Amino acid sequence: MGHDVTMSIPDAAEIYGLDSEAYGNIRESYIFLWNLLVGIGGLEIKGSDDDLDISHPPDDTVTVKSDSVFKIKGVGFEAGQSAGPIDICFKPDLTITGVEFDGRRFPVIESSATAVTYLKVDERGRADIEYQSESNRQPAKVLSAFHYDFEMDTKERHPIFHTQYEPSSIELGILAEDYDITNQSQVTNSVPNHPRIPTAPLDFTGVLCMLIHEHVEEFDSAWPNGTLNAVKRLPTFPPWCFRPNPMCDGALVPEWWYFAARNQTQFPEEIVEGRGI
């Protein structure tokens, strides 16, 4: 069964539904990767593969979501500090479909939104059970929060890959399962939904790589070859997201993220001449 795809795709690409075998392979790959990451030394990563809701809806896509949050617990304020009062909560939301492109059939990420929230946990609540609230939740304050999106639909002026500051990127009700949020009024205040800041291509796996890299001193040992091989089994972003190549005469051209989002295949000459090296 086919389905409507809202992202912009080239005429040369055809969408096809993912069958149960493809679903099984994708599910197995994400669970395998997650179990590798939980065992990384130097970080306290909380969450079970049971928390990954990997489904095969009637439209023949595959979705990867979670009703709860995954956590990296007890890191410092500074990158490189592996111990401190900060808990990082993150939550995936991916939709995967199949494409036929350049003579191949393969699954790709159709949409991706990874929410990340940074919490300062009251150290008394972490160490002293009696100090915790009656429900044994740890008192904590939301410091900052973001979501990382993959977006091809430009109706709302989205760069293809971008991040946005969003205090409530993970809903308070979900955070409240583990934390007693002490600054709820600040989290629920309205904030502008811009700027949308162009980023590197970051899906759930990419965001995890970034977080681990920031807080593990020996990154190569934390993201070993076995993990890299597991990542290779996962669906990737559609290849046409990177055409034309964003490198222009050796310079990364920021405008590319917007021109490619509008499915343009060439930069205006004035940008090439003015931005290239």
N, C-alpha and C positions, 0 to 999 in steps of 0.2 A: 504494500500500500504506500503511495506517495504522500507528500505533505507539502504545505506551502512554506517556502523559505523566505524570510524577510530580508536577509542580507543580500547585497548586490554581488552577483557572480557573473563571470564572463560567459559569452555565448558558447565558448568551446567546452564549458563544464556542464555536466548533467548530474542531477541529484538522483540518488536511488535509496531505497529503504534498507536499513540494516536488518539482517535476519537473526534468528536466535543464536546461530553459531558466532556471528560477529559480536552480538551482545555478550555471550559467554566469554569470548576472548578479551573484550574490553573490561568486563567486570573483573576477571582474573588478574589482568595487568594492573589495574588500580589498587586492588587489594594487596597484591604482591609488593608493589612499590611502598604502600603505606606501612606494611609490616617491616620492611627494611628500614624506613625512616624512624619508626618508633624505637628501634634498637640503636640509634646513633649515640655515641658517647659524647659527654659534655653538655647535653641538653636533656631536660626533663620534658619529654613530649607526651601529652596525654590524649587519649582517644583510641577507640577500638575500630577495627574494620567493620564491626557490626554497625557503627555509627554512619558509615558510608551508605547512602541510599542510592543504589545503582539500579535503574529501572529501564524497562523496554516498553514505552507507551505504544498505544495503537497506531500512532503516526510513523512507527518504525524508526524513530530516533532512539538514542540511548541518553539518559540523563544521569548526572552524577551530582548528588546533593547531600545535605545533612540537616536533620532537624535540630541537632545540638551543635556545639562548637568543639573544635580541636584546640589544644592549648600547648604553647611552649611556656613553661612556668619558671619564674624566679631568675630572670635575666636582669642585667644592669641598665642604667640610663644610657651609657655610652656603648657604641658598637665595639665589639671585642670583649665586653664584660659578660661573662657567662653566669654571674651570680648577682642578684639584686632583687628589688621589690616589684619588678615589672612582670606581669603575665601578658602574653600575646595570644589573643583568641582569633581564630580564623575559620572561615566557613565557605565551602565551595558551592558553585552552582553552574554546571556545564550542560550544554546540549550538544550531542555529537550526531552527525549524519554521514551518509556515504556519498562520495562523488566519483564520477568518472572524468578523468582529466589527463591530458598528455598520454593517452593510451593505457592508463592504469585505473583500477578501481580500488578505493581505499577510504577509511573513515577519517573525517576531519572535524575539528571543533567548529560548530556553527555559531555558538554564543558562549561567553564565559564571563562570570562575575564572581570575583573572590573578595569577600569582606574580611577586613583585618581591624581589630580593636586592641589598643594598648591600655592596660589597666595598671594603676598603682595599687598594690594590695597592702593593706595595713598589716605590718609585720606582726603585730600582736595577734591579729586574727589568723595569721598563718601558723603561729606557734602555739597559741593558747586557745584551746577548744572552748573554754568558758567565756572567752571574749567574743567569740563568734555569735551571730544572731541565733535565735531559738531554732531556726531551721538548719543550723550548722553551715550557713553560707559565710564566706569570708568577706568582711567589709572591704570595699575597693572603690576607687575613683577612676572614671574614664578620662584618660589624658588626651588621646587622639584616636582617630579612626578613619579608615579609607576603604574605598572599594576599587578594585582593578578590573577594568572592563575590556572586552573585545567587542567592537561594534563596527559593522559595515554599513548600517543604515544611517545616512547623513541628514535625515530630516531634522534632527535636533543638533546638527553641527558637531557631531562627535568625531574626533580623530579615531582611526581604526583601533589603536591600543591606547588606553588612557587610564589615569587614576583621578579620583575626586575625593576631597575631604568630606566626610559625612559622619558626624558624631554617632548617629544611630544606624550605621551600616550593618551592625548586628543588633537586632531588636532587644530592648531591655528585658522583655519577657524571657528571651533565651539566655541572656547573661545571668538573669536572676535564678537560674537553676543552680548556679554554683557561687554567685557573688551577691552580696548586699550592696548595691550601687548607691553611693552616698551623695552623688551629684546629679541625680536624675533630671532636675530642672534644666541644667546646662545641656544635657544630652538631648533633651527634647526641644530645645530652642530651635527656631527656624534659622537656617544658614543658607547662603547662596549655593546653588548646585553647580557653580562654576568657580574657578576655571577648571576645565577638563584638561589635565596636563598630559601631553603625549608621553608614552613610556616605551620601553622595550616590550616585546611580545611576552606578556606574563599571564599564563593560565594558573590553575591551582598549583601545578608542579613548579612553575617558574617562581611563584610567590614563595613557596616553601624553600626553594633553593636560595632565594634572596635572604629570607629570615635566618636560615641556618648559617649562611655565609657570614652574616653580620655578628653572630654570637658564638661561633665555634672557632677557636684559635687555629686548630689544625683542620682546615676545611677539606683537604684532600682525603683525610682519614674519615671525615664525617660524611662525605659524598663520594663513596668509593666506586670502583669500576662496576661492581655489581649493581649499584644504584643507577649508574649511567646506562647500563644495558637494560635495566627495567624501564627507564624513561623512554628508550628507543621503541618499546612496544606500545606506547601510548599514542592515541590520536594527536595530531598536530594541527596548527592553524593552516587554513587553505593556502596552497603555494602562490595563488595569484595575489595574496595580500602583500607580497614582496616584489611584485613586478610593476613598473620597472624597478631595477635595483635602486635602493635609496642612496647609495654612494654615488656622488657626482664628482668625478675627477678627484677622488680622494677625500672630499668633504661630505659630512653627513648633512643633508639638506632638510631642515625642519619642515619646510612646506610639503615635503613628500607625503607625510602622514595624512594631509588633507586632500592633496590631489589624488592619491591612490584611493582614498575613501570614496571619491566621486567617480572611480573607475576610469580615470584618465590614464592614458598610456604614455604621454609625453609631458615633460615640464615645459612651461613657456620659456622661450629663449632668454628673456631678461632675468629669470631666476637662475638658470644655468650659468649665465655669464656673471651675474652679480654675486652668486653664493659659492661657486666652484673655486677650487684652488688652482 
